[in-house]
Amino acid sequence: MLPAKILVADDDRIILSTIKQGLEAHGYQALTAQDGLTAVRIGCAEKPDLAVLDIRMPGIFGIEVARQLRDRAGISSIFLSAYADKELVELATKEGALSYLVKPVMIAQLIPAIEAARERSAELKRLQQNEINLTCAIKSNRTISLAIGIYMEHFKVSEAQAVDEVRTYARAERRKMLDIAKRLTGQQSENSSLIREVREFYKQCQRHKAAVSGSHVSLE
């Protein structure tokens, strides 16, 4: 298993070196930057598991670095600062900070904060993915429902019948029902042609079943 990758950004070389050595001693891979712009560049390129950022750095401040890392690479951050400033804490929290530590910070303090932040970051990503999946599912259901409604109206059949006919066609084509639904709700010319194709295919399937069983099936 690869070691967790942590980006550390601080303009103080001694602090940066101390944190880097401490992280590596605990099995982490440490990436370092002495200014905000470098931190953003390294973060976007290397995709660390977490960023540990000083609030006040040359170039751009840590809070802006955190914002860019979050928006551009989905990286969560914790902050280090020599100032226990309430406004800074509130601003950092607003920008998604998972922890805020006041310098001087001992490695014994930083490691638990990093682990807690990583767990929280993973949880947030799971929740975001669940939300994305739910949104996609809702959109898919809407598209399928609209397509079934169009099919029902066109052939004056029940919802169950329409679902069965469209699903039968989708399976035969080895396509997802959503793919067929998107086409059924697409451009009018393709829509009309595909509706007839789906219906005709279903009729053929029913005729084949009837021929095999010796029964008679009538579809208008």
Secondary structure, DSSP 8 states (H G I E B T S, - for coil): ----EEEEE-S-HHHHHHHHHHHHHTT-EEEEESSHHHHHHHHHHH--SEEEEESS-SSS-HHHHHHHHHHHH---EEEEES---HHHHHHHHHTT-S-EEESS--HHHHHHHHHHHHHHHHHHHHHHHHHHHHHHHHHHHHHHHHHHHHHHHHHT--HHHHHHHHHHHHHHHT--HHHHHHHHTS-HHHHHHHHHHHHHHHHHHHHHHHHHHT------
